């Protein structure tokens, strides 16, 4: 089949064989298939969808478009995790040291924040001296020394994904489950870990706001992992309100440190224990989730989890003193309280609005390449279900400019809905999707 025939077959709802998908992806990556034909094919996929087998073949073709990581030099079970993004989501900073303290090796290639969702690399770079640009040899060395490593994706890893995503972004084909699933999983498979946990967010601050859409995405990614011979589970977690209390790069690092010391917000702690226990069972490091959870909790109580984070920071060039004294992290000069206009109970806290406030402050990017202010952000004092007195602070805005502080405070105030009576609470964990 030539490109025209492949486009026509998918337009007409036919199932493409693996060879046709592979040749199309290879041809586009090499520049042999023009953008206009690739755009037509993406639109056909958007409307016609793909079977699990087609989606897996697409993912594997994207993996084969570039290099893959060789993990044979790592001693111990290697694991990976991915989050579909949200507001206040600093789970990697907590989960990595937790599982490293229990003998797993977490190797994660991460990205930067865009729009209202934060990026793990930006958060880590709030630690003085921390390096996120590591070559493959350095990645392996850091993982063996610290039990975990987090770095940016290299250009030679899954180049097909970069080209296809750039085209999806300008052809209104981003929100397609098979295209999203193949984009995420191609990078996970290329990174090499045999055991992967996926944190799929749902709610106002999530990429996929509706629960059924999140389930469909989770099932598609787990199916890809199973067909590719990996052990994969997806935890569908809530992002209708921010995770934890802090949103903003340095503020989130400080909150992650507190969580590793056993003093973090309950929802952040619970999600990380859930993700960690799933990873430990997937990797064969614990027979049951209950036993795994107990070992993770003991790692916090004993101080081993916090020490694992300190070792990780130092191994990647960061100043370990910031772990013991978060005041060494960047600090914004302006703090503006957001007072409650009336008393009552918090019935709603819109994660998207809080994320947008962070973008106004400069903590996030409106487009790729924008600089970020590592010090700014929002610290919440009240979340859904909390009682509030008139004038009591709902949140505090941390800013570098007075005008931006006022604009962000207005957005944060608008994110809250106060009412009388008990507030209905959404579960933190909506579902778990596994291939078992």
Phi, psi and omega in degrees: 000132174272171183307318180301315182292325178293317177298314182296318180298316179289323176302323182272007175084015180279153176272124181277143176278164185299325181294319180295317179296316182297316181293325179293314181296315179298317180296320179290318181297323181279353181087010180277335176253123185288162181303322186293328177285320177296321178297320178296319179294318177299319179293323177296319177296318180304315184274327185263341181074185178218149172287168177302321181293317177298317181296320176295317179297322177297315180300313181294325177295322177292319176301316183290352180286350183208201182279164172231159181278137176264114185258011184296339180275001181265128179268109180124168181290122183266134180229165180214160174218158177216140173243140178282001169099154180180199183251123181078017183273095179247032187298323181301322183292338178260314184297316182304304179298326179300307184285330177296322179293343180254014171100356178276163177241109181262120176241117186229128171263121188242173179238184179258161182290148176214130183070219185277354181265136181279161179243137183298322181297318179299318181297314181295327180288354171288343176279122183308128176085352186295132181253127178253354178263102181233138173279177187296320179297319179293323177302310181298318180297317180294317180299316180293328180279316190252348183086355178199155173210142178228124183212169177283154179287136178280156186294335183272002178264118178050058178297334178298324181295317179300317180292316181293320181294320179301323179285321177299322184297331183252005180238015177058038178238023180291312188274064174239124185303311180297326179287321176294312183298317181291325178296311181294310187287333177298320179288323178294316181293321180295331179287341165096347185294135179282342181236126187224133170247135182249128176258099183264115185274148173218147183128184189297328182266009184260158176296324176245096189288332184267145186296318182294322176297321178295320178297316180299317178295316180299315180298319181297317182289320178296321178297319177300312180301316180298313181294333180271003177083020178255158174265114188226136170227153178238129174257121178267111186243161188276136175225037175281330169235160183301155177274127184075202182247341186252138173227123187132146196300295181295324179298322180287325175299315180298321179291323177297319178299316178298321180295318178294337176271004179083017184237019183272173178298148186298319184291321178296316179298315182296317180296317181293324176293323178295310179298318181295318180293324177296318180297318183295321178289318177303320183276358180078017181271350177208144183283331182223159178292329179295314179295319179299315180298318179299319179291323177294318179296322179293327178296328176287311183300321184282346183090358182292327180294316179294321178295324178297322178293319179298316179296319179298313180300314181294322182294333179257023172087001181280163180277109183294343178295337178292336178289322179277335181223085182300350175295344176284348176287159178305139181231133180282144183283341185245133175232125184233120179284147176249101185281152176286131180287341181202173177272172179143208179235143177288113178262340183207139174220101188285111182299321181300316181296322177294318177298320178294326176297322178295324177294318177303320181289338182106007179283340180235175183250142170276330176214159181302139178095346177296143175287157176238151174265111187288344187270337192272166178157198183229135172247121181275141174251341181227138176231180186303130180098346182279139174285150183224136173263152179303131179084351179292142181294127173276326183197168173233130178268130176254118190223163176252349181223136183298317182297317178295324178299315179295317180296316180293320180299322178296320178293319179295317178301320179289344179284340183268140168234117180257143179205169178279159174085174182288138181269136174291135183251136174276146177292149176289318179252115181275323185191161172232126182250122179228169180265008180273000000 
